[in-house]
Amino acid sequence: MSSLTRIMDSMTTTGTDTPGRLLQLLSLLQTPREWPGGELAERLSVSRRTVRRDVDRLRELGYPVQATMGADGGYRLVAGKAMPPLVLDDEEAVAIAVGLRAGAGHAVEGIEEASVRALAKLEQVLPSRLRHQVKALQSATTPLVSGDGATIAPETLTVLGAATTGQEKLRFHYRSGDGAETRRLVEPYRLVSTGRRWYLVAYDMNREDWRTFRVDRVTEPFATGARFTPREVPGGDLVAFMRRTVWRGTPSLDIDVSFDAPAAEVAARLPAGLGAPVPETDHTCRLRATVTDSVEWVALRLALVDADFTVHGPPALVSHVQALASRLTRAAPRPCPQSPACPATPGTHARGVAETPT
């Protein structure tokens, strides 16, 4: 049972206004400031003794309320051992929902799945007027994201995430790679973000088998309300299952790249899907990984690290980096000493270096 539910249940015997007053007190204390006891009493229209008693009740429910000594005394909500439920006003709820939608849409790498879970919980309790505000604000803004993956409506992710967490059977239309449209009834198992795409791993009821669906091809998702007991993914290993289904038959690259920069700096600029570089010295590192991305995409991501690097393999990546470096060099302005308008020094130089394939 949540703390907020316990507030409502445990206080009903002491007066009809007590639960609402405790929630109001909790909302005030969650503002990052210290509240004098007299000001709280005035805000809540109660005595200071009642404020002290209500603070004790919040402490019993696990909220770490710190009291300070003084003529008037003061109260502040401090960090505790666990994350207590938050009480949000309308503006705060809208702001958080918009931020979570951005996180779910890959605006912040590495938090997509957590964003979907939190967004599903929040939108489940948002009043319709606040949902309208969130959608209006979302439609009026354009996030500057990488653009490497397909665009997915946050509502689709929310429905899929809620059905997965709530263990509800799910219906949706699905468009396969060849354009064929089908209607699916599934038991959703997990939502998986690969950094560029979202996938839904689910047990297909009609086909009596496990399937992996690209979420950008899912339309009209609908949670049926029918509960199910989750099955175990084949082999018991979700990552291995994804490799067998999603990446089966996809060409892979065994990349080998060294960087003239510390491993921590390089890792902060590389997508998680490319792996983690290993330090060689305090100022250099090396990345060896097997990826299923195209050589074009890998070359661009390496260049975006903004550090000198050398590609040791595979030959296809070496050749593409060489071609890309030549193209960028040709695109740079050439020096023309005869003209006073020209700079005194030549233009750019390519930072990426590729070893010639043998």
Secondary structure as the mmCIF struct_conf table of DSSP 4:
data_model
#
loop_
_struct_conf.conf_type_id
_struct_conf.id
_struct_conf.beg_label_comp_id
_struct_conf.beg_label_asym_id
_struct_conf.beg_label_seq_id
_struct_conf.end_label_comp_id
_struct_conf.end_label_asym_id
_struct_conf.end_label_seq_id
HELX_RH_AL_P HELX_RH_AL_P1 SER A 3 MET A 11
HELX_RH_3T_P HELX_RH_3T_P1 THR A 12 THR A 14
TURN_TY1_P TURN_TY1_P1 THR A 16 ASP A 17
HELX_RH_AL_P HELX_RH_AL_P2 THR A 18 LEU A 29
TURN_TY1_P TURN_TY1_P2 GLN A 30 GLN A 30
BEND BEND1 THR A 31 ARG A 33
STRN STRN1 TRP A 35 PRO A 36
HELX_RH_AL_P HELX_RH_AL_P3 GLY A 37 LEU A 44
TURN_TY1_P TURN_TY1_P3 SER A 45 SER A 45
BEND BEND2 VAL A 46 VAL A 46
HELX_RH_AL_P HELX_RH_AL_P4 ARG A 48 GLU A 60
TURN_TY1_P TURN_TY1_P4 LEU A 61 GLY A 62
STRN STRN2 VAL A 65 THR A 68
BEND BEND3 GLY A 70 ASP A 72
STRN STRN3 GLY A 74 LEU A 77
BEND BEND4 LYS A 81 ALA A 82
HELX_LH_PP_P HELX_LH_PP_P1 PRO A 84 LEU A 86
HELX_RH_AL_P HELX_RH_AL_P5 ASP A 90 ALA A 104
TURN_TY1_P TURN_TY1_P5 GLY A 105 HIS A 106
BEND BEND5 ALA A 107 VAL A 108
TURN_TY1_P TURN_TY1_P6 GLU A 109 GLY A 110
HELX_RH_AL_P HELX_RH_AL_P6 GLU A 112 VAL A 125
HELX_RH_AL_P HELX_RH_AL_P7 SER A 128 SER A 139
TURN_TY1_P TURN_TY1_P7 ALA A 140 ALA A 140
BEND BEND6 GLY A 149 GLY A 149
HELX_RH_AL_P HELX_RH_AL_P8 PRO A 154 GLY A 166
TURN_TY1_P TURN_TY1_P8 GLN A 167 GLN A 167
STRN STRN4 GLU A 168 ARG A 175
TURN_TY1_P TURN_TY1_P9 GLY A 177 ASP A 178
STRN STRN5 GLU A 181 SER A 193
BEND BEND7 GLY A 195 ARG A 196
STRN STRN6 TRP A 198 ASP A 204
TURN_TY1_P TURN_TY1_P10 MET A 205 GLU A 208
STRN STRN7 ASP A 209 ARG A 214
HELX_RH_3T_P HELX_RH_3T_P2 VAL A 215 ARG A 217
STRN STRN8 VAL A 218 ARG A 227
HELX_LH_PP_P HELX_LH_PP_P2 THR A 229 VAL A 233
HELX_RH_3T_P HELX_RH_3T_P3 PRO A 234 GLY A 236
HELX_RH_AL_P HELX_RH_AL_P9 LEU A 238 THR A 245
TURN_TY1_P TURN_TY1_P11 VAL A 246 VAL A 246
BEND BEND8 TRP A 247 TRP A 247
TURN_TY1_P TURN_TY1_P12 ARG A 248 GLY A 249
STRN STRN9 LEU A 253 PHE A 259
BEND BEND9 ASP A 260 ALA A 261
HELX_RH_AL_P HELX_RH_AL_P10 ALA A 263 ARG A 269
BEND BEND10 LEU A 270 LEU A 270
HELX_RH_3T_P HELX_RH_3T_P4 ALA A 272 LEU A 274
STRN STRN10 VAL A 278 PRO A 279
BEND BEND11 GLU A 280 HIS A 283
STRN STRN11 CYS A 285 VAL A 291
BEND BEND12 ASP A 293 ASP A 293
HELX_RH_AL_P HELX_RH_AL_P11 VAL A 295 ALA A 303
TURN_TY1_P TURN_TY1_P13 LEU A 304 VAL A 305
BEND BEND13 ALA A 307 ALA A 307
STRN STRN12 PHE A 309 GLY A 313
HELX_RH_AL_P HELX_RH_AL_P12 PRO A 315 ALA A 331
BEND BEND14 ALA A 332 ALA A 332
HELX_LH_PP_P HELX_LH_PP_P3 PRO A 333 PRO A 335
TURN_TY1_P TURN_TY1_P14 PRO A 337 GLN A 338
BEND BEND15 SER A 339 SER A 339
TURN_TY1_P TURN_TY1_P15 PRO A 340 ALA A 341
BEND BEND16 CYS A 342 CYS A 342
BEND BEND17 ALA A 344 THR A 345
STRN STRN13 GLY A 352 ALA A 354
HELX_LH_PP_P HELX_LH_PP_P4 GLU A 355 PRO A 357
#
